[in-house]
Amino acid sequence: MNIKENAADIQRKVEAASEQSGRSASDVTVIAVTKYVSVERAHQAVEAGITHLGENRPEGLIEKQTHLSNGVTWHFIGSLQSKKVKRVIDGVDVLHSLDRLSLAKEIQKRSERVVPCFIQVNVSGEESKQGLSLDEVHEFVNELEAYDRIKVIGLMTMAPYIDDEDELRSCFRRLRLLRDEIQDLGLSHAPCTELSMGMSNDYTIAIEEGATHIRIGTSLVGNEQKE
Ligand SMILES: *Cc1c(COP(=O)(O)O)cnc(C)c1O
């Protein structure tokens, strides 16, 4: 596993996909998802120039934060139980998984600052996936106005685990169109300019469809649980 080479390879692909769609690669933030790997590998990602790290469990986040603090932006990308908000929220720079009012309420109660959040959307409607359905998002955004510790910076989704490019593209596109609708409302609590979408197997398509944040685990830092 040569993380420097992986990072360079991903950077090239990000540039190509951005160019392909008339966007700038500098508009795409690469988040290294370190949930399957050791602190050592997360450290190597930082050495390779990746300063955005993502974890999906409170324990994993806290472990990585204990060892790597300098200059890292921390993204929480997994479903967050309300009872764990208190433990992690001060250390979460960006939350990608806001999916219910009870979580917003808990953040409002526990956070001392405004937390930039993505609303997680289950575009594909798979039962195994977290997130609101597309048609629930507008109402949810309206309800969030009452919580001044939440700022809706964008929408997040996980595409189905498939190879069908057209279907992946359509999933990302639907999220982008919804993002555009909300952005156009000009709400101060929900500027909604960002799109968190794209993982190891589909990030180039996600970028072509407008992703501003891609979340890459396996093809960047590997998966030590499978190696
Ligand atoms: C694990 C995970 C990723 C990264 O997945 P890879 O396929 O290993 O790149 C991205 N987003 C979320 C929400 C995840 O849980």
The ligand as an SDF file (V2000), in Angstrom:
LIG
                    3D

 15 15  0  0  0  0  0  0  0  0999 V2000
  -16.8430    3.6390    4.1050 C   0  0  0  0  0  0  0  0  0  0  0  0
  -17.4570    4.8420    3.5470 C   0  0  0  0  0  0  0  0  0  0  0  0
  -16.8820    5.4980    2.4530 C   0  0  0  0  0  0  0  0  0  0  0  0
  -15.6210    5.0090    1.7430 C   0  0  0  0  0  0  0  0  0  0  0  0
  -15.8450    3.8310    1.0610 O   0  0  0  0  0  0  0  0  0  0  0  0
  -14.7690    3.1900    0.0450 P   0  0  0  0  0  0  0  0  0  0  0  0
  -15.5830    2.3800   -0.8700 O   0  0  0  0  0  0  0  0  0  0  0  0
  -13.8370    2.3760    0.8890 O   0  0  0  0  0  0  0  0  0  0  0  0
  -14.0820    4.3120   -0.6430 O   0  0  0  0  0  0  0  0  0  0  0  0
  -17.4900    6.6580    2.0020 C   0  0  0  0  0  0  0  0  0  0  0  0
  -18.6130    7.1430    2.5770 N   0  0  0  0  0  0  0  0  0  0  0  0
  -19.1960    6.5460    3.6360 C   0  0  0  0  0  0  0  0  0  0  0  0
  -20.4270    7.1280    4.2170 C   0  0  0  0  0  0  0  0  0  0  0  0
  -18.6490    5.3720    4.1400 C   0  0  0  0  0  0  0  0  0  0  0  0
  -19.2460    4.7710    5.1840 O   0  0  0  0  0  0  0  0  0  0  0  0
  1  2  1  0
  2  3  1  0
  2 14  2  0
  3  4  1  0
  3 10  2  0
  4  5  1  0
  5  6  1  0
  6  7  2  0
  6  8  1  0
  6  9  1  0
 10 11  1  0
 11 12  2  0
 12 13  1  0
 12 14  1  0
 14 15  1  0
M  END
$$$$
